Amino acid sequence: MNKSMYGERDYASGQHILTLRTQLGLTQMGLASHLGVSRKAVAWWEGGLSYPTAEHLKQLIALGVRQQAFPTGSVAEEIRVLWPVTHQKVLLDEAWLRSLLGQTRPALTLLHPPEISRPGELPVVQALAEPLLDWGAALSCPSFYGREREQARLSQWVIEDRCRIVSVLGLGASASRPWWSR
């Protein structure tokens, strides 16, 4: 059990654990028995006073996947958010996550073989007729509620202004500071 620095509470971490536990329909004692920890450990995680170890978090995530406690269509994204929020000291094992979700990594394909050139010559670069798009790692966001104005602005930037990079940051907007940048 990793303690938070300086005795400060990390409410974001605690809220994620609490939300997942309630989605599972378990009490603190029930979750503790599933993970082989004390009820107090679960209470401390939910209170933001400490964090689960990587192994306990993996067990919790696996339980959540088995019980379908994560939102449909965004399971991997939710897990990728949960992992750093709980201050894990190791990176999320993507191979473990893929095997947990029953996904296989697509085989790499060479779309355009490189031109073979003579020694001392630079290869000839040819413009492609169509741009290549790979949406394999794109996040799934099935719906936006109450964001029609923002969606229109993003559509204008991407489609009309042909902006190549757009960044959407944070959970919401405040009146004094916009949520968008380009």
N, C-alpha and C positions, 0 to 999 in steps of 0.2 A: 504494500500500500504506500504510494508516494504522497507525501504531505505537500500542501501548497506552500509557497515561499512566504516567509514572514507572518504566518498565521492568517493571511488574508483569505477571504472567501472568494471562490471563483464561481459566481452564480451561473454563468453561461454553461460551464461544464456540468454543474449540478442539475441544471434544467434539462439538458440533453439526456442524462442518465434517468432522471425522474420520468421524462416523457416516454422513453423507451420502456421503462418498467411498467408504467400504466398501460401502454399499448399492449404489453404482454399479458396484462390482467393479473399481475403478481403483486403480493405484498412485499415489503422489504424482507421479511423472514423467508418468504417463498423464493425470492430471487437469491437470497443468501444461501439457501440450501441447494439451489441449482448450481451455484458457482463455487460452493465449498468455502464460503467466507462467513464472517459473523454478520448479524443484522446491523451491528454498529458500523461495520465497514461500509455497508450499503448506505446507511444514513449519512455517513461522512461524505461519501461520493456525491449524494444528492444535495447535501448542504454546501458543497463546494469547498470542503475542508481538506479533502484528499482526493486522489485519483486512483482508478483501478490499474493494476499492472497490465502489461500488454497481453499476458495470457488470460487474465480474467476478462479483459475487454473483448478478446477474441471469442471467449466462451459466451459472453453476453450477446455479441453480434451474431454468432452462429444460432443462438437461441431465438433471436429476433428474426433471422431469416427463416428458420424452420416454422415459426409461428406466424409468419407474414406480418410482422409488426411495423415494417417499413412501408412507406407509401409505394404503391404499385408504379412501376416504370422508373423509379429513381432510387432504387435500393443501393446501388453502387455509389451514387453521388452522396446519399445520406451517410453511408459508412465512411466515405472519404472526408466528410465534414466532421463526423463524430471523432475520428481518430486524433487529429491534432487538437481539437477542443479539450480532450481529456489529457493533454500534456504528455503524450507518450514520448519516451526517449529514443524509440526506434521508429523508423519509417514503416508505414503500412506495407505489408507483404502483398504485393499485387498478385503474385501467383496463388497465394492462399485465398485471396478474395475471389479470383476467377474460379478456382476449384470449388469454393463455397457456393458461388452463384451458379455453378454448372456451365460456365462459359469457357470457351476455348479461344485462344488468341488466333486471329486469322493469319494465314500464311502470308509472308511478304511476297510481293510480286513486283518484278522489275517492269515498269510500264514502257519505258523507252530505253533500249539498250544503248550504251555509250558508243559513239562513233570511234572507230579505231583510227588513230592517226600515226603518221611516221614520227620517229624520234625528232625532237626539236620543234615540232609543230604543235600549235594549240588546237584542241578539238573544236570543230565547228558547232556552234550553238544554233539550233533551229527553233523558231517560235512555234508554239503549239497552236493548232487550229482552235481548240477549245481549252479553257483553263481546267486543270485537274482539281477535283474537289474530293476531299476525304472527310466525311462526316462521321466516321466510326467512333471517334472519341468525343463527339459533341454531346453536351448535356441535354437531357430530355426535360422540357418544360412545357407540359401539356396545356397549361392555361395561365393567363394573367387576369387578375380581377382588379378593376378600378384603375387600370393603367393605360387607357386608350390613348391619352395625349402623349404619354411616353412612348408607346408603341408606334404611334404615327411619326414621332421625331426620329426614332431609330430607323424606321422604314425609309424615311426621307434621306437620312445619312447614308444608309447602305445602298439603296436602290437608285435614288436620284443623284446624290452627291458622290456616289461610288467610293465612299470612305472605306479604307481597307482595314482599319483597326478601330474598334469601339469597345470601351470598357464600361461595364456596369458594376458598381461597387456598393457594398453595404446592404442593409436590410430594408431601408426605406429612405424617403426624402424628408428633409426638414425645410421649413419655409425660408431659412436664411442661406442654406447651402444646397445646391442641386446635387442629385444623385448620379448624374451622368458626366461623362467626359469623352472627348474624342481627339 
